[in-house]
Amino acid sequence: MNKRNNDRIVGEYGSGRSGPLLLMVCGIHGNEPASVAAAQRVFDSLHREQPELSGRMVAFAGNLKALERNQRFINRDLNRMWSPEDLAHLRSQDAAQDSVEESEQRALLACIESELQNNSDRVIFLDLHSTSASGPPFSLISDTLQNRQIALAFPLPVILGLEEAIDGSLLNYFGEQGFVSVGVEGGQHLDAHTADHHESMIWLALVAGGLLGEAQAPDLERHRQRLAAAAAGLPSAVEIVHRHGLAVENDFRMEDGFVNFAAVTKNQIMAHDRGEEVRSPVAGLLVLPRYQAIGDDGFFLGRKVSPFWLNLSVLLRKRRLDLLIPLLPGVRRHPTLVNALRVDKRVARWLVVQIFHLFGFRRCRPEGDYLVFSRRHESQRS
């Protein structure tokens, strides 16, 4: 790797034994430096104690230029540039024509692809973030069983359906390749505890992913208790039911005092945008209210998911009962899209969303008289 890519390596560790690759990206948003500090702590401990690791762990800094300036991005959100169309454009473009974020993406992609060339069997991707609002740490995943296995190892709320509401994320890029992909939010950007939460999540991911045994991870129970205390009283799972997206030209300002997982009521004033009130369309739990100058997500609303439904969905999927869904009235496989079903709204009217969520179909978009539900597939690689 060139010098710039070496600067991008936060840390790497392995013992030469075969096993999974735990690949982490820290600071893909430049105003989220806590994850970099947390990863450095873990690598310092690993190099000092020298435990036998099954596999390899490596962490990259995401947007070096933005991290230098402590701002989310310079020209464009680097965590919205990973769609197939964006990557095809990047690969076809002369590097001399790159914008700041395209240059960052090109360098980060080279680091990622170098690792994947040598570790393409079992890959666990951890995307570390922090939030502009105060509140507890949490994880977010595309709803596959392989992702749940890692995310539920953290004694934290797991957010379902948020990844599907955002296009072009790095988490989505890894998930589409069939790898285990988990995003984690450690807390507020500048909160002193945020790096602590990230550190604990990294240790728990090493154990849950099979890279370390529990006895090899220092103070593992302390890390569990730290996270459990931070999320005390919160539901184990929340599904996103609404995203308030922002136009390019906006004057969005959240009302003061909101925190992650705050309970909001229907029609409650949430924010103002260009002089107009922004009200909550439904009652729910608030996730990721935007208290920063830039970004195209105003806030998300979610609702608690009962453990009963989580356990039922595991049972149904393991028995492959999803194969029977196309036999339901008004439901057919999509003629062109993989892992997608097309639902005739004139025929299928009852509990459609609930049924599809049980089987992991959480991305929904209209297509004429139809709704198209899609999901991430369960990879045999993981």
Beta strands, then each sheet from edge to edge (+ up, - down):
strand 1: 9-14
strand 2: 17-26
strand 3: 54-61
strand 4: 123-131
strand 5: 138-141
strand 6: 158-160
strand 7: 180-188
strand 8: 237-245
strand 9: 253-254
strand 10: 263-264
strand 11: 269-273
strand 12: 276-279
strand 13: 284-287
strand 14: 297-304
strand 15: 331-333
strand 16: 340-344
strand 17: 363-367
strand 18: 370-374
sheet 1: 1+ 3- 2- 4- 7- 5+ 6+ 8+ 14- 13+ 10-
sheet 2: 9+ 11- 12+
sheet 3: 15+ 16- 18+ 17-
end
